[in-house]
Amino acid sequence: MIQNPGFLLTVLAFVAVIGPLVFVHELGHYLVGRWFGVKAEAFSIGFGPELAAWVDKRGTRWRIGALPLGGYVRFKGDMNAASQTDPAWLQLPPSERAESFPAKPLWQKAAIVAAGPFINFLFAILILSTFAFVYGESRTPAVAGKVQAGSAAAAAGIQAGDRILSLNGREMTTFDDLRLYAQIRPAEPVTILVERSGRTVEKQGRVGAVQEQDGFGNRFKVGRLGIAPAQPVIEPVELWRAPAVALKQTGQIIRTMVETLGQILGGGRSVKELGGPLKIAEVSGQAATLGVESFVFFMALISINLGFINLLPIPMLDGGHLLFYGVEAIQRRPVSARVQEWAYRSGLAVLLAMMMLVTFNDLSSFGLWERLSGLIG
């Protein structure tokens, strides 16, 4: 039986996950900025009061904040940690103005901003490449070895031996493709194209919805077709091919994130499924109790998540900056300061609202509101 990680292990595991990933993210911005000759005035891991700080020979202040929920690199010419341009940069001496962020060409600024999410994806790919090389790649064919009685597949007329060619038009190559597609679509209608005895047959059905509980008592709804593979196939992965396998896996994870977010925005899934820092901390502790491999794999997932979230086109995030640069490239002039100020204020409001929502969800998943209502009642 899996043991509860306890408060101390949960906190330590959370810091061990978030700290390195935030550092890696900001290091991407910092290194590409240095490559293009931009001076970094501050490199911070965490927010709030300083726990420690030092200044290097290049004049960069490296700091560790008390709240390990993020970080930032403030380049010369930035007004704040959100990288808003300080109008005073134009008054700097020519030598200092040349090493400021706003003075750089548009493509260099875009590269500096994109480097943060990119290095998060790269970090995850390195981890997944190692796992692929050590454990191999699952290549189990998308064939129904066994169909569970009363399942969604049985109701749709799927038989043992059927090769699933596609679900709702999406090609299914391996059994993992089936699992990944179905698990985020509980109770959704599905058109199943199968190959049976050399013929192509189309079946209509609905993905099954089951309530599951993990070893820590967390309940969640997932989609299931109700079929099992005939024989699992694990293929060895050569070292040279491991990055390609990891890149494919990263793409699958990102696609699942995009589709899940689309379902939430479209009302197909509840916003209660969104989790925040408290949930990440809880799962970090849980992953730590399962061993080093589970913990490292969890870090890869969070790294992909961090890169993906930062690319969302929300001002204050990297994706918001890239959106402005895209508009600037199209209209051949920067977005006006007034529009940027309005956008940053709106972006801050959106981020604060999202933080409040996910924190509320986190506390709900811990049963806080039920205990409070019990005390009041």
N, C-alpha and C positions, 0 to 999 in steps of 0.2 A: 504494500500500500504506500502511495506517495505521501510523504510528510509535508505538512505546511511549512513554508520556508521561514516563517517568523519575521518579525519587524526588522531586526538588524540585518539579516541576510537580504531582505527585500530592498532596503535602502542601499546597501553596498552593491547589490546586483544592478540596481537602477543607475547608480553613479557609474558603475563599470561599463554599462551599455551606452548611456547618453554622453558621458564625458568624452570618450575617444571618438564617437561619431560626430559630435559637434566640433571637436578639434580637427578631425579630418576634413569636414565640410569647410570650415573657415580657412584651413591650410590651403585648400584649393584656390580660394580667392587670393590669399596672401602670396602664394608662389607665382601665380600667373601675373598678379599685379607687379611683383618684383621683376619678373621677366620683362615686362613692358616699361620698367623704370618708374613705377608709381611708389611713392613713399607711404608706408603704413605707419600711422601715428599711434594706433592702439590695436591690440589683438586680445580679445577678451573671451574667456570660456566662462559662461555664466553671467548672470546679471546681479544687480544689487551691490551691497557693500563689498569692498575688496577684502579677500582673505589673504591674498599675497599679490605682489606686483614687483616688477623689475624693468629696467630700461636697457635695451641692448645697444651695441655700438652704432647702429643705424638710427637710433633715436626712437625706436618702436617700444611702446610701453606694453609689456605682456602682463596680463592681469587674470586672476581667478576670482570670480564673483561668488557670492554666497548662495545664489539660486541657480543650480545646474540645469536650467531648462532651455538653454540656447547659448548663443554667443554672437560675436560680430568682429569684423575688421573695419576700423575707421581709417580710410585713406586721407591723405592731404587733399583738401578741397571739399571734404564731406562736412556737413553741418552737424550731423548726429549719427547714432548707430544705425539708423535706417538708410544711410547713404544719400540723404537729401543734399543737394548741392548748396554749399555756402556761397552766397553772392560775393563775399569778401575775397574769394580766391583770385578774382580779377585784379585786386589791388596788391597781390604778392609780387615780390621782385621776380624778374624773368627766370632766374635760375630755379626758384622755388615753384613758380607757376608751371614750369616744364615738367616737374615731377608730381603734379597734382592729378587727381583722377579726372576732373572735368576737362582737362587739357588734351586728353588722349583721343585718338580717332574713335569713331562710333564702334567699329568692329572690335577694337581692343577692349573698350568698356564692356561690350556684350560678352566677349570671351572671359573677362575677369569675373563677371557676374555668373556666367554659366558654369564656371569651373567648380563652384561649390557643389551643386547637385551632381555634376559629372563625376567628381571624385567619390561621392557617396555611392554612385552606381558602380564605379570601378572597384571600390573597396568590397562591395558585395560580390562582384564577379570573381575577384580573387579568392574569396572564401568558397563560393560555389564551385569554382574550378578545382580547388583542393579536394572538396567532397566528391566531385565527379571522378577525379583521378584515383582517389583512394577506394571509393565504394562502387564505381561504375554508374551507368545510366540505365534507368528503367525503360525498356523497349517492349514491354508486354503488349502484344497486338490487341486491338479493340474488338475482341471476339468474346461473345457471351459463352463462357464455359459452363455456367450454371445460372438459371433464372429463379429467383426466389418466389415462392408461391405467394400470391396476393400482392405482389409488388407492382410498382408503376410499369416496369418493363413487361411483366406478365399481362397486365391489363391492356397494354398496347399490342400484345400479340408477338412479342419477341420470344424466340426459341433458342435453346442451347445450340451453339454452333453458328449462330448468325454473326456476321461481321458487320459492325456498326460503321457505316461509311460517313454519315454526317448527322448532326443534330441541328435542326433549324438552319440548314444550309452551311454550317461550319464543319469543315472536314475533320474527321476523327482518325488520327493515325495510330495513337497508342491508347492503352487503357487509362493512362493518366489524363489524357485529353478528355475522356468521358467523365472522369471523376471531377476534374477541375471545372468543366462546363456545368455539370449538374449541381454541384454543391452550393453554388451561389444563386440557384434559381429554384428554390423549393416551391412546389405547387404551380409552376408556370407551364402553359401548354407547350408541346414540343412535337415537331415533325421529325420522325426518325427514318433515315434511309439506310436499309440493310441489304447485304448481299447474302442470299440463301440459295444453296445448290446451284450456283452459277447465275442466278437471276437477281435483278435489283427489285426490291420491294419497298414501298413507302408505307409507314405506319404512323398513325396519329395517337398521341397520348399526352400525359401530363407528368411532369417530374414529381416524384414522391417527396413529401415533407415529413421529416422526422425530428423529434426533440432529442437532443443528445446532452450528455453531461460528462465533463472530463473528470480527471482524478482529483480535481480541486473543488468540485461542486459547482462549477460554472455551467449554466444551461444555455443552449443556443440551438437555433433551428437551421437545419441544413437540407439540401436537396439530395435525393438518392433515387437511382433508377432501379436498384434491386437486382443487379447482375454481378457475377464474380468471374474473374478471368480463369481460363482453363489451366494455364501454367505460367507463373511469373517468369519474365525474361530480363535478366540483368546483363548488359553487355559491358565488357571492360572498356575503359576510355584511355586512349593514349595521351601522354602529356601534351603533345602538340594540339590535340583536339579538345582538351578540357575547357579552354576559354570559350570556344564556340558553343559547347554544351551549356556552360554557365550563362553565356549571353542569351541563349534561347530561354533558359529558365527564368532569367531576369525579365525578359520580355513578357513571358507568361504571367509572372507575378504582377507586373505593371498593368497588363491588360485586365487582369482580375480586379485590380484597384480601380481602374477607370470604369469598368462595368458596374462594380459595386457602388461607386460614387454616383454614377448615372442613375442607378436604381433608387438611391436615397433621394436625389434631387427630383426624380420623377414620381416619387411617392410609392414606388414598389417595395421599398424597405423602410423600416422605421429609423428615425434619427437616433433612437435609443441605442442603436448598434454602434454609434460612433464612440470611441474611447479616447481618453486623454492621458496626461502624465501619470495619474494615479493608477490607471489600468495598466499602462506600460510598466510601471514600477512593480505592480502585482505579478504580471506575467514574467518580468525579468527574474523575480525571486523564484517563481515556479520553474522556469527554464534552468536556473542555476541548480536546483535540486535534482534535475534529471541528468546532470553531467556536463562536462566541458563541451562535448559535441553539440548537444541541444542548445547550450548557451551561445556558442559561436554561431550556429545556424540562425538563432533568434536575432543576433546582432546583424546578420546579413539582411534579414527581413526588415528590421527597423531602419537600416541604412538605405535600403531601397525606398521605404516609406518616407524617410526624411528628404531624399532627393526628389521624390515625386511631389510631395507637398510643397516644397520650395519652388517648384516650377509652375504651380498654379498661378494664373494671371491676376493675382491680388496685390495691389500696391502694398509696400512694406516687405513683400517677399521677393525673391530673385525673379520669379516669373513676372511680377509686376514691373520690375525694371526692364526686363527683356521686352515686355509689351510696349513700354514707352519708346525703347530703342527701335522697335519695329515700326511704330508710327512715325518716328523721326526719319527713318530710312525712306519711308514712302512719301512723306510730305516735304522732305528735304530741309526740315528745320526742326529744332527741339520743340517738344510739347511745352506750352506756356507755363510759367511759374505758377500762375493762378490755378490752372487745371491740375497741375501736379500737386499743389497744396491741398486742393479739394479731394483729389484721388487718395492722397496719403491719409488724410483724416478719415475718409470713408473706409479705406483699407484697415486702418487701426480699429475702427468701430466693428468691422466684420470679424477681425481676428479676436477682439475682446469678446464678442458675442459667441463665437465658436468656442473659445476657451471656457466661457461660462457654461455653455451647453455640454461640452464633453466632461467638464468637472461634475456637473449635475448628474450626468449619466454614470460617471465613475462612482459617485457616492450612492447612487441608486443601486448599482450592481453590488455594492457592499452591504446593502440592506439598511442604510442609515435612516432613510425616510420612514421605513416601516417601524424601526425601533423608536423613532421620535413620535410617530403617531400613536404607538402603543403607550408611550409615557404620558402623552397628552390625554389620550383616552382614559 
